[in-house]
Amino acid sequence: MMEYLKRKFARLNSQNMGKIPFPHYYEENGKLIKELESGEKWEIRLDEKHREVLIERLK
């Protein structure tokens, strides 16, 4: 799951990391988290075609 996103952003260097637009994706406690510009956080999974599937809204 996270490998797909790692490959997607592999070409970014440290100078461009601050310029990544929302949504932000990161892994926390084994869960893939999507953070929106509004501050909402969602736990997501990627299906076999790498489409996002929303699991639950996090606090």
mmCIF file as Biopython writes it, N, C-alpha, C and O atoms, coordinates in Angstrom:
data_model
#
loop_
_atom_site.group_PDB
_atom_site.id
_atom_site.type_symbol
_atom_site.label_atom_id
_atom_site.label_alt_id
_atom_site.label_comp_id
_atom_site.label_asym_id
_atom_site.label_entity_id
_atom_site.label_seq_id
_atom_site.pdbx_PDB_ins_code
_atom_site.Cartn_x
_atom_site.Cartn_y
_atom_site.Cartn_z
_atom_site.occupancy
_atom_site.B_iso_or_equiv
_atom_site.auth_seq_id
_atom_site.auth_asym_id
_atom_site.pdbx_PDB_model_num
ATOM 1   N N  . MET A ? 1  ? 0.830   -1.187 0.000  1.0 0.0 1  A 1 
ATOM 2   C CA . MET A ? 1  ? 0.000   0.000  0.000  1.0 0.0 1  A 1 
ATOM 3   C C  . MET A ? 1  ? 0.879   1.256  0.000  1.0 0.0 1  A 1 
ATOM 4   O O  . MET A ? 1  ? 0.735   2.129  -0.856 1.0 0.0 1  A 1 
ATOM 5   N N  . MET A ? 2  ? 1.766   1.328  0.949  1.0 0.0 2  A 1 
ATOM 6   C CA . MET A ? 2  ? 2.620   2.500  1.056  1.0 0.0 2  A 1 
ATOM 7   C C  . MET A ? 2  ? 3.673   2.509  -0.052 1.0 0.0 2  A 1 
ATOM 8   O O  . MET A ? 2  ? 4.163   3.572  -0.430 1.0 0.0 2  A 1 
ATOM 9   N N  . GLU A ? 3  ? 4.023   1.332  -0.572 1.0 0.0 3  A 1 
ATOM 10  C CA . GLU A ? 3  ? 5.032   1.247  -1.631 1.0 0.0 3  A 1 
ATOM 11  C C  . GLU A ? 3  ? 4.597   2.008  -2.877 1.0 0.0 3  A 1 
ATOM 12  O O  . GLU A ? 3  ? 5.426   2.632  -3.539 1.0 0.0 3  A 1 
ATOM 13  N N  . TYR A ? 4  ? 3.313   1.965  -3.203 1.0 0.0 4  A 1 
ATOM 14  C CA . TYR A ? 4  ? 2.803   2.689  -4.364 1.0 0.0 4  A 1 
ATOM 15  C C  . TYR A ? 4  ? 3.047   4.183  -4.201 1.0 0.0 4  A 1 
ATOM 16  O O  . TYR A ? 4  ? 3.514   4.841  -5.131 1.0 0.0 4  A 1 
ATOM 17  N N  . LEU A ? 5  ? 2.735   4.721  -3.027 1.0 0.0 5  A 1 
ATOM 18  C CA . LEU A ? 5  ? 2.934   6.152  -2.791 1.0 0.0 5  A 1 
ATOM 19  C C  . LEU A ? 5  ? 4.417   6.500  -2.737 1.0 0.0 5  A 1 
ATOM 20  O O  . LEU A ? 5  ? 4.815   7.574  -3.189 1.0 0.0 5  A 1 
ATOM 21  N N  . LYS A ? 6  ? 5.237   5.611  -2.192 1.0 0.0 6  A 1 
ATOM 22  C CA . LYS A ? 6  ? 6.679   5.865  -2.158 1.0 0.0 6  A 1 
ATOM 23  C C  . LYS A ? 6  ? 7.233   5.971  -3.571 1.0 0.0 6  A 1 
ATOM 24  O O  . LYS A ? 6  ? 8.044   6.852  -3.855 1.0 0.0 6  A 1 
ATOM 25  N N  . ARG A ? 7  ? 6.802   5.078  -4.459 1.0 0.0 7  A 1 
ATOM 26  C CA . ARG A ? 7  ? 7.266   5.138  -5.844 1.0 0.0 7  A 1 
ATOM 27  C C  . ARG A ? 7  ? 6.747   6.386  -6.535 1.0 0.0 7  A 1 
ATOM 28  O O  . ARG A ? 7  ? 7.447   6.981  -7.355 1.0 0.0 7  A 1 
ATOM 29  N N  . LYS A ? 8  ? 5.515   6.790  -6.208 1.0 0.0 8  A 1 
ATOM 30  C CA . LYS A ? 8  ? 4.895   7.955  -6.832 1.0 0.0 8  A 1 
ATOM 31  C C  . LYS A ? 8  ? 5.671   9.234  -6.513 1.0 0.0 8  A 1 
ATOM 32  O O  . LYS A ? 8  ? 5.802   10.115 -7.363 1.0 0.0 8  A 1 
ATOM 33  N N  . PHE A ? 9  ? 6.185   9.330  -5.286 1.0 0.0 9  A 1 
ATOM 34  C CA . PHE A ? 9  ? 6.891   10.535 -4.856 1.0 0.0 9  A 1 
ATOM 35  C C  . PHE A ? 9  ? 8.405   10.340 -4.791 1.0 0.0 9  A 1 
ATOM 36  O O  . PHE A ? 9  ? 9.100   11.158 -4.189 1.0 0.0 9  A 1 
ATOM 37  N N  . ALA A ? 10 ? 8.926   9.281  -5.395 1.0 0.0 10 A 1 
ATOM 38  C CA . ALA A ? 10 ? 10.351  8.960  -5.295 1.0 0.0 10 A 1 
ATOM 39  C C  . ALA A ? 10 ? 11.236  10.033 -5.912 1.0 0.0 10 A 1 
ATOM 40  O O  . ALA A ? 10 ? 12.370  10.215 -5.469 1.0 0.0 10 A 1 
ATOM 41  N N  . ARG A ? 11 ? 10.758  10.737 -6.909 1.0 0.0 11 A 1 
ATOM 42  C CA . ARG A ? 11 ? 11.596  11.726 -7.600 1.0 0.0 11 A 1 
ATOM 43  C C  . ARG A ? 11 ? 11.688  13.054 -6.865 1.0 0.0 11 A 1 
ATOM 44  O O  . ARG A ? 11 ? 12.460  13.923 -7.272 1.0 0.0 11 A 1 
ATOM 45  N N  . LEU A ? 12 ? 10.939  13.230 -5.817 1.0 0.0 12 A 1 
ATOM 46  C CA . LEU A ? 12 ? 10.976  14.492 -5.083 1.0 0.0 12 A 1 
ATOM 47  C C  . LEU A ? 12 ? 12.215  14.547 -4.201 1.0 0.0 12 A 1 
ATOM 48  O O  . LEU A ? 12 ? 12.567  13.562 -3.553 1.0 0.0 12 A 1 
ATOM 49  N N  . ASN A ? 13 ? 12.869  15.691 -4.178 1.0 0.0 13 A 1 
ATOM 50  C CA . ASN A ? 13 ? 14.001  15.850 -3.275 1.0 0.0 13 A 1 
ATOM 51  C C  . ASN A ? 13 ? 13.561  16.683 -2.075 1.0 0.0 13 A 1 
ATOM 52  O O  . ASN A ? 13 ? 12.410  17.114 -2.005 1.0 0.0 13 A 1 
ATOM 53  N N  . SER A ? 14 ? 14.454  16.905 -1.153 1.0 0.0 14 A 1 
ATOM 54  C CA . SER A ? 14 ? 14.087  17.599 0.082  1.0 0.0 14 A 1 
ATOM 55  C C  . SER A ? 14 ? 13.663  19.045 -0.164 1.0 0.0 14 A 1 
ATOM 56  O O  . SER A ? 14 ? 12.897  19.594 0.628  1.0 0.0 14 A 1 
ATOM 57  N N  . GLN A ? 15 ? 14.133  19.675 -1.233 1.0 0.0 15 A 1 
ATOM 58  C CA . GLN A ? 15 ? 13.745  21.053 -1.520 1.0 0.0 15 A 1 
ATOM 59  C C  . GLN A ? 15 ? 12.295  21.136 -1.974 1.0 0.0 15 A 1 
ATOM 60  O O  . GLN A ? 15 ? 11.611  22.118 -1.682 1.0 0.0 15 A 1 
ATOM 61  N N  . ASN A ? 16 ? 11.823  20.130 -2.676 1.0 0.0 16 A 1 
ATOM 62  C CA . ASN A ? 16 ? 10.456  20.145 -3.184 1.0 0.0 16 A 1 
ATOM 63  C C  . ASN A ? 16 ? 9.438   19.606 -2.191 1.0 0.0 16 A 1 
ATOM 64  O O  . ASN A ? 16 ? 8.236   19.744 -2.417 1.0 0.0 16 A 1 
ATOM 65  N N  . MET A ? 17 ? 9.883   18.997 -1.101 1.0 0.0 17 A 1 
ATOM 66  C CA . MET A ? 17 ? 8.954   18.368 -0.165 1.0 0.0 17 A 1 
ATOM 67  C C  . MET A ? 17 ? 7.975   19.374 0.437  1.0 0.0 17 A 1 
ATOM 68  O O  . MET A ? 17 ? 6.821   19.023 0.682  1.0 0.0 17 A 1 
ATOM 69  N N  . GLY A ? 18 ? 8.396   20.595 0.679  1.0 0.0 18 A 1 
ATOM 70  C CA . GLY A ? 18 ? 7.506   21.596 1.250  1.0 0.0 18 A 1 
ATOM 71  C C  . GLY A ? 18 ? 6.496   22.130 0.257  1.0 0.0 18 A 1 
ATOM 72  O O  . GLY A ? 18 ? 5.548   22.813 0.646  1.0 0.0 18 A 1 
ATOM 73  N N  . LYS A ? 19 ? 6.683   21.831 -1.021 1.0 0.0 19 A 1 
ATOM 74  C CA . LYS A ? 19 ? 5.808   22.355 -2.060 1.0 0.0 19 A 1 
ATOM 75  C C  . LYS A ? 19 ? 4.744   21.356 -2.495 1.0 0.0 19 A 1 
ATOM 76  O O  . LYS A ? 19 ? 3.991   21.625 -3.430 1.0 0.0 19 A 1 
ATOM 77  N N  . ILE A ? 20 ? 4.673   20.206 -1.828 1.0 0.0 20 A 1 
ATOM 78  C CA . ILE A ? 20 ? 3.681   19.197 -2.194 1.0 0.0 20 A 1 
ATOM 79  C C  . ILE A ? 20 ? 2.305   19.707 -1.780 1.0 0.0 20 A 1 
ATOM 80  O O  . ILE A ? 20 ? 2.093   20.017 -0.608 1.0 0.0 20 A 1 
ATOM 81  N N  . PRO A ? 21 ? 1.375   19.798 -2.713 1.0 0.0 21 A 1 
ATOM 82  C CA . PRO A ? 21 ? 0.036   20.271 -2.360 1.0 0.0 21 A 1 
ATOM 83  C C  . PRO A ? 21 ? -0.725  19.212 -1.568 1.0 0.0 21 A 1 
ATOM 84  O O  . PRO A ? 21 ? -0.347  18.041 -1.541 1.0 0.0 21 A 1 
ATOM 85  N N  . PHE A ? 22 ? -1.789  19.645 -0.936 1.0 0.0 22 A 1 
ATOM 86  C CA . PHE A ? 22 ? -2.643  18.703 -0.221 1.0 0.0 22 A 1 
ATOM 87  C C  . PHE A ? 22 ? -3.384  17.860 -1.225 1.0 0.0 22 A 1 
ATOM 88  O O  . PHE A ? 22 ? -3.585  18.328 -2.345 1.0 0.0 22 A 1 
ATOM 89  N N  . PRO A ? 23 ? -3.795  16.683 -0.919 1.0 0.0 23 A 1 
ATOM 90  C CA . PRO A ? 23 ? -3.724  16.007 0.377  1.0 0.0 23 A 1 
ATOM 91  C C  . PRO A ? 23 ? -2.342  15.418 0.638  1.0 0.0 23 A 1 
ATOM 92  O O  . PRO A ? 23 ? -1.606  15.090 -0.293 1.0 0.0 23 A 1 
ATOM 93  N N  . HIS A ? 24 ? -1.999  15.286 1.933  1.0 0.0 24 A 1 
ATOM 94  C CA . HIS A ? 24 ? -0.754  14.643 2.346  1.0 0.0 24 A 1 
ATOM 95  C C  . HIS A ? 24 ? -1.064  13.204 2.727  1.0 0.0 24 A 1 
ATOM 96  O O  . HIS A ? 24 ? -2.100  12.916 3.326  1.0 0.0 24 A 1 
ATOM 97  N N  . TYR A ? 25 ? -0.164  12.313 2.376  1.0 0.0 25 A 1 
ATOM 98  C CA . TYR A ? 25 ? -0.292  10.906 2.722  1.0 0.0 25 A 1 
ATOM 99  C C  . TYR A ? 25 ? 0.890   10.512 3.589  1.0 0.0 25 A 1 
ATOM 100 O O  . TYR A ? 25 ? 2.025   10.893 3.303  1.0 0.0 25 A 1 
ATOM 101 N N  . TYR A ? 26 ? 0.633   9.753  4.647  1.0 0.0 26 A 1 
ATOM 102 C CA . TYR A ? 26 ? 1.714   9.224  5.464  1.0 0.0 26 A 1 
ATOM 103 C C  . TYR A ? 26 ? 1.225   7.980  6.188  1.0 0.0 26 A 1 
ATOM 104 O O  . TYR A ? 26 ? 0.025   7.718  6.272  1.0 0.0 26 A 1 
ATOM 105 N N  . GLU A ? 27 ? 2.177   7.224  6.706  1.0 0.0 27 A 1 
ATOM 106 C CA . GLU A ? 27 ? 1.847   5.999  7.416  1.0 0.0 27 A 1 
ATOM 107 C C  . GLU A ? 27 ? 2.063   6.228  8.903  1.0 0.0 27 A 1 
ATOM 108 O O  . GLU A ? 27 ? 3.095   6.757  9.316  1.0 0.0 27 A 1 
ATOM 109 N N  . GLU A ? 28 ? 1.080   5.825  9.706  1.0 0.0 28 A 1 
ATOM 110 C CA . GLU A ? 28 ? 1.158   6.002  11.147 1.0 0.0 28 A 1 
ATOM 111 C C  . GLU A ? 28 ? 0.589   4.757  11.807 1.0 0.0 28 A 1 
ATOM 112 O O  . GLU A ? 28 ? -0.566  4.399  11.573 1.0 0.0 28 A 1 
ATOM 113 N N  . ASN A ? 29 ? 1.386   4.101  12.624 1.0 0.0 29 A 1 
ATOM 114 C CA . ASN A ? 29 ? 0.974   2.867  13.314 1.0 0.0 29 A 1 
ATOM 115 C C  . ASN A ? 29 ? 0.442   1.815  12.347 1.0 0.0 29 A 1 
ATOM 116 O O  . ASN A ? 29 ? -0.523  1.116  12.656 1.0 0.0 29 A 1 
ATOM 117 N N  . GLY A ? 30 ? 1.058   1.705  11.196 1.0 0.0 30 A 1 
ATOM 118 C CA . GLY A ? 30 ? 0.653   0.705  10.219 1.0 0.0 30 A 1 
ATOM 119 C C  . GLY A ? 30 ? -0.581  1.068  9.414  1.0 0.0 30 A 1 
ATOM 120 O O  . GLY A ? 30 ? -1.061  0.255  8.625  1.0 0.0 30 A 1 
ATOM 121 N N  . LYS A ? 31 ? -1.106  2.278  9.598  1.0 0.0 31 A 1 
ATOM 122 C CA . LYS A ? 31 ? -2.284  2.732  8.859  1.0 0.0 31 A 1 
ATOM 123 C C  . LYS A ? 31 ? -1.869  3.807  7.864  1.0 0.0 31 A 1 
ATOM 124 O O  . LYS A ? 31 ? -1.009  4.634  8.166  1.0 0.0 31 A 1 
ATOM 125 N N  . LEU A ? 32 ? -2.470  3.800  6.690  1.0 0.0 32 A 1 
ATOM 126 C CA . LEU A ? 32 ? -2.219  4.829  5.687  1.0 0.0 32 A 1 
ATOM 127 C C  . LEU A ? 32 ? -3.190  5.978  5.949  1.0 0.0 32 A 1 
ATOM 128 O O  . LEU A ? 32 ? -4.406  5.783  5.934  1.0 0.0 32 A 1 
ATOM 129 N N  . ILE A ? 33 ? -2.655  7.168  6.188  1.0 0.0 33 A 1 
ATOM 130 C CA . ILE A ? 33 ? -3.449  8.339  6.564  1.0 0.0 33 A 1 
ATOM 131 C C  . ILE A ? 33 ? -3.417  9.357  5.431  1.0 0.0 33 A 1 
ATOM 132 O O  . ILE A ? 33 ? -2.368  9.623  4.843  1.0 0.0 33 A 1 
ATOM 133 N N  . LYS A ? 34 ? -4.589  9.922  5.135  1.0 0.0 34 A 1 
ATOM 134 C CA . LYS A ? 34 ? -4.717  11.001 4.159  1.0 0.0 34 A 1 
ATOM 135 C C  . LYS A ? 34 ? -5.159  12.241 4.928  1.0 0.0 34 A 1 
ATOM 136 O O  . LYS A ? 34 ? -6.206  12.232 5.575  1.0 0.0 34 A 1 
ATOM 137 N N  . GLU A ? 35 ? -4.364  13.305 4.861  1.0 0.0 35 A 1 
ATOM 138 C CA . GLU A ? 35 ? -4.691  14.547 5.550  1.0 0.0 35 A 1 
ATOM 139 C C  . GLU A ? 35 ? -5.061  15.596 4.515  1.0 0.0 35 A 1 
ATOM 140 O O  . GLU A ? 35 ? -4.287  15.882 3.602  1.0 0.0 35 A 1 
ATOM 141 N N  . LEU A ? 36 ? -6.247  16.164 4.663  1.0 0.0 36 A 1 
ATOM 142 C CA . LEU A ? 36 ? -6.738  17.176 3.738  1.0 0.0 36 A 1 
ATOM 143 C C  . LEU A ? 36 ? -6.300  18.566 4.182  1.0 0.0 36 A 1 
ATOM 144 O O  . LEU A ? 36 ? -5.851  18.753 5.313  1.0 0.0 36 A 1 
ATOM 145 N N  . GLU A ? 37 ? -6.433  19.526 3.297  1.0 0.0 37 A 1 
ATOM 146 C CA . GLU A ? 37 ? -6.044  20.903 3.596  1.0 0.0 37 A 1 
ATOM 147 C C  . GLU A ? 37 ? -6.859  21.475 4.754  1.0 0.0 37 A 1 
ATOM 148 O O  . GLU A ? 37 ? -6.367  22.326 5.495  1.0 0.0 37 A 1 
ATOM 149 N N  . SER A ? 38 ? -8.089  21.021 4.914  1.0 0.0 38 A 1 
ATOM 150 C CA . SER A ? 38 ? -8.956  21.498 5.990  1.0 0.0 38 A 1 
ATOM 151 C C  . SER A ? 38 ? -8.549  20.952 7.354  1.0 0.0 38 A 1 
ATOM 152 O O  . SER A ? 38 ? -9.076  21.388 8.377  1.0 0.0 38 A 1 
ATOM 153 N N  . GLY A ? 39 ? -7.609  19.996 7.378  1.0 0.0 39 A 1 
ATOM 154 C CA . GLY A ? 39 ? -7.165  19.407 8.634  1.0 0.0 39 A 1 
ATOM 155 C C  . GLY A ? 39 ? -7.807  18.065 8.936  1.0 0.0 39 A 1 
ATOM 156 O O  . GLY A ? 39 ? -7.424  17.392 9.893  1.0 0.0 39 A 1 
ATOM 157 N N  . GLU A ? 40 ? -8.783  17.670 8.123  1.0 0.0 40 A 1 
ATOM 158 C CA . GLU A ? 40 ? -9.418  16.366 8.316  1.0 0.0 40 A 1 
ATOM 159 C C  . GLU A ? 40 ? -8.419  15.263 8.023  1.0 0.0 40 A 1 
ATOM 160 O O  . GLU A ? 40 ? -7.599  15.374 7.112  1.0 0.0 40 A 1 
ATOM 161 N N  . LYS A ? 41 ? -8.498  14.192 8.810  1.0 0.0 41 A 1 
ATOM 162 C CA . LYS A ? 41 ? -7.637  13.033 8.589  1.0 0.0 41 A 1 
ATOM 163 C C  . LYS A ? 41 ? -8.515  11.815 8.363  1.0 0.0 41 A 1 
ATOM 164 O O  . LYS A ? 41 ? -9.489  11.589 9.082  1.0 0.0 41 A 1 
ATOM 165 N N  . TRP A ? 42 ? -8.155  11.032 7.352  1.0 0.0 42 A 1 
ATOM 166 C CA . TRP A ? 42 ? -8.895  9.822  7.005  1.0 0.0 42 A 1 
ATOM 167 C C  . TRP A ? 42 ? -7.936  8.652  6.947  1.0 0.0 42 A 1 
ATOM 168 O O  . TRP A ? 42 ? -6.813  8.777  6.457  1.0 0.0 42 A 1 
ATOM 169 N N  . GLU A ? 43 ? -8.389  7.506  7.452  1.0 0.0 43 A 1 
ATOM 170 C CA . GLU A ? 43 ? -7.649  6.270  7.227  1.0 0.0 43 A 1 
ATOM 171 C C  . GLU A ? 43 ? -8.112  5.739  5.884  1.0 0.0 43 A 1 
ATOM 172 O O  . GLU A ? 43 ? -9.313  5.640  5.635  1.0 0.0 43 A 1 
ATOM 173 N N  . ILE A ? 44 ? -7.173  5.399  5.020  1.0 0.0 44 A 1 
ATOM 174 C CA . ILE A ? 44 ? -7.535  4.910  3.694  1.0 0.0 44 A 1 
ATOM 175 C C  . ILE A ? 44 ? -6.810  3.609  3.400  1.0 0.0 44 A 1 
ATOM 176 O O  . ILE A ? 44 ? -5.838  3.251  4.064  1.0 0.0 44 A 1 
ATOM 177 N N  . ARG A ? 45 ? -7.296  2.927  2.410  1.0 0.0 45 A 1 
ATOM 178 C CA . ARG A ? 45 ? -6.621  1.764  1.837  1.0 0.0 45 A 1 
ATOM 179 C C  . ARG A ? 45 ? -6.654  1.936  0.340  1.0 0.0 45 A 1 
ATOM 180 O O  . ARG A ? 45 ? -7.492  2.665  -0.189 1.0 0.0 45 A 1 
ATOM 181 N N  . LEU A ? 46 ? -5.758  1.278  -0.337 1.0 0.0 46 A 1 
ATOM 182 C CA . LEU A ? 46 ? -5.742  1.305  -1.795 1.0 0.0 46 A 1 
ATOM 183 C C  . LEU A ? 46 ? -6.224  -0.048 -2.291 1.0 0.0 46 A 1 
ATOM 184 O O  . LEU A ? 46 ? -5.756  -1.087 -1.824 1.0 0.0 46 A 1 
ATOM 185 N N  . ASP A ? 47 ? -7.164  -0.040 -3.242 1.0 0.0 47 A 1 
ATOM 186 C CA . ASP A ? 47 ? -7.636  -1.304 -3.801 1.0 0.0 47 A 1 
ATOM 187 C C  . ASP A ? 47 ? -6.654  -1.793 -4.854 1.0 0.0 47 A 1 
ATOM 188 O O  . ASP A ? 47 ? -5.599  -1.189 -5.049 1.0 0.0 47 A 1 
ATOM 189 N N  . GLU A ? 48 ? -6.993  -2.879 -5.532 1.0 0.0 48 A 1 
ATOM 190 C CA . GLU A ? 48 ? -6.067  -3.489 -6.494 1.0 0.0 48 A 1 
ATOM 191 C C  . GLU A ? 48 ? -5.751  -2.593 -7.682 1.0 0.0 48 A 1 
ATOM 192 O O  . GLU A ? 48 ? -4.746  -2.809 -8.359 1.0 0.0 48 A 1 
ATOM 193 N N  . LYS A ? 49 ? -6.586  -1.593 -7.951 1.0 0.0 49 A 1 
ATOM 194 C CA . LYS A ? 49 ? -6.326  -0.651 -9.044 1.0 0.0 49 A 1 
ATOM 195 C C  . LYS A ? 49 ? -5.764  0.672  -8.520 1.0 0.0 49 A 1 
ATOM 196 O O  . LYS A ? 49 ? -5.765  1.678  -9.229 1.0 0.0 49 A 1 
ATOM 197 N N  . HIS A ? 50 ? -5.286  0.663  -7.272 1.0 0.0 50 A 1 
ATOM 198 C CA . HIS A ? 50 ? -4.678  1.827  -6.617 1.0 0.0 50 A 1 
ATOM 199 C C  . HIS A ? 50 ? -5.644  2.999  -6.480 1.0 0.0 50 A 1 
ATOM 200 O O  . HIS A ? 50 ? -5.236  4.159  -6.539 1.0 0.0 50 A 1 
ATOM 201 N N  . ARG A ? 51 ? -6.915  2.692  -6.298 1.0 0.0 51 A 1 
ATOM 202 C CA . ARG A ? 51 ? -7.897  3.730  -5.991 1.0 0.0 51 A 1 
ATOM 203 C C  . ARG A ? 51 ? -8.067  3.789  -4.482 1.0 0.0 51 A 1 
ATOM 204 O O  . ARG A ? 51 ? -7.967  2.774  -3.794 1.0 0.0 51 A 1 
ATOM 205 N N  . GLU A ? 52 ? -8.325  4.988  -3.975 1.0 0.0 52 A 1 
ATOM 206 C CA . GLU A ? 52 ? -8.486  5.164  -2.535 1.0 0.0 52 A 1 
ATOM 207 C C  . GLU A ? 52 ? -9.833  4.634  -2.073 1.0 0.0 52 A 1 
ATOM 208 O O  . GLU A ? 52 ? -10.860 4.847  -2.718 1.0 0.0 52 A 1 
ATOM 209 N N  . VAL A ? 53 ? -9.805  3.945  -0.950 1.0 0.0 53 A 1 
ATOM 210 C CA . VAL A ? 53 ? -11.020 3.487  -0.294 1.0 0.0 53 A 1 
ATOM 211 C C  . VAL A ? 53 ? -10.975 4.073  1.112  1.0 0.0 53 A 1 
ATOM 212 O O  . VAL A ? 53 ? -10.090 3.736  1.898  1.0 0.0 53 A 1 
ATOM 213 N N  . LEU A ? 54 ? -11.931 4.953  1.433  1.0 0.0 54 A 1 
ATOM 214 C CA . LEU A ? 54 ? -11.966 5.577  2.753  1.0 0.0 54 A 1 
ATOM 215 C C  . LEU A ? 54 ? -12.452 4.557  3.770  1.0 0.0 54 A 1 
ATOM 216 O O  . LEU A ? 54 ? -13.488 3.922  3.574  1.0 0.0 54 A 1 
ATOM 217 N N  . ILE A ? 55 ? -11.707 4.399  4.853  1.0 0.0 55 A 1 
ATOM 218 C CA . ILE A ? 55 ? -12.059 3.442  5.889  1.0 0.0 55 A 1 
ATOM 219 C C  . ILE A ? 55 ? -12.792 4.148  7.025  1.0 0.0 55 A 1 
ATOM 220 O O  . ILE A ? 55 ? -13.923 3.788  7.351  1.0 0.0 55 A 1 
ATOM 221 N N  . GLU A ? 56 ? -12.158 5.145  7.624  1.0 0.0 56 A 1 
ATOM 222 C CA . GLU A ? 56 ? -12.810 5.890  8.699  1.0 0.0 56 A 1 
ATOM 223 C C  . GLU A ? 56 ? -12.171 7.262  8.857  1.0 0.0 56 A 1 
ATOM 224 O O  . GLU A ? 56 ? -11.016 7.480  8.492  1.0 0.0 56 A 1 
ATOM 225 N N  . ARG A ? 57 ? -12.950 8.173  9.408  1.0 0.0 57 A 1 
ATOM 226 C CA . ARG A ? 57 ? -12.460 9.524  9.694  1.0 0.0 57 A 1 
ATOM 227 C C  . ARG A ? 57 ? -11.797 9.501  11.062 1.0 0.0 57 A 1 
ATOM 228 O O  . ARG A ? 57 ? -12.360 8.976  12.022 1.0 0.0 57 A 1 
ATOM 229 N N  . LEU A ? 58 ? -10.613 10.066 11.149 1.0 0.0 58 A 1 
ATOM 230 C CA . LEU A ? 58 ? -9.870  10.098 12.402 1.0 0.0 58 A 1 
ATOM 231 C C  . LEU A ? 58 ? -10.064 11.435 13.086 1.0 0.0 58 A 1 
ATOM 232 O O  . LEU A ? 58 ? -10.376 12.435 12.439 1.0 0.0 58 A 1 
ATOM 233 N N  . LYS A ? 59 ? -9.879  11.450 14.384 1.0 0.0 59 A 1 
ATOM 234 C CA . LYS A ? 59 ? -10.059 12.681 15.160 1.0 0.0 59 A 1 
ATOM 235 C C  . LYS A ? 59 ? -8.857  13.569 15.048 1.0 0.0 59 A 1 
ATOM 236 O O  . LYS A ? 59 ? -8.831  14.650 15.637 1.0 0.0 59 A 1 
#
